[in-house]
């Protein structure tokens, strides 16, 4: 007999967050706080508010994208741009962005 358990979206996101935190490795306290706020707003850990994608075109996970965004803010010339100020001031470009 196969039983299905229906999870609410919030429940699924919470389970996903726990799994993600267990596998992502080291996070700073600020990264962990921002990640939890992102998920609490109804977003998945598998996407990011900056729309940063990998070479395969898929959205990068939140922490990977946050770290790239932070690096782009500090070193815009390394990414072929003179400035990257549009997203440097606000971590959550769109708090309700979903895929």
Secondary structure, DSSP 8 states (H G I E B T S, - for coil): --------HHHHHHHHHHHHHHHH----HHHHHHHHHHHHTT--TT--TT--B-TTS-B--HHHHHHHHHHHHH-GGGGT-S--GGGTS-S-S-TT---
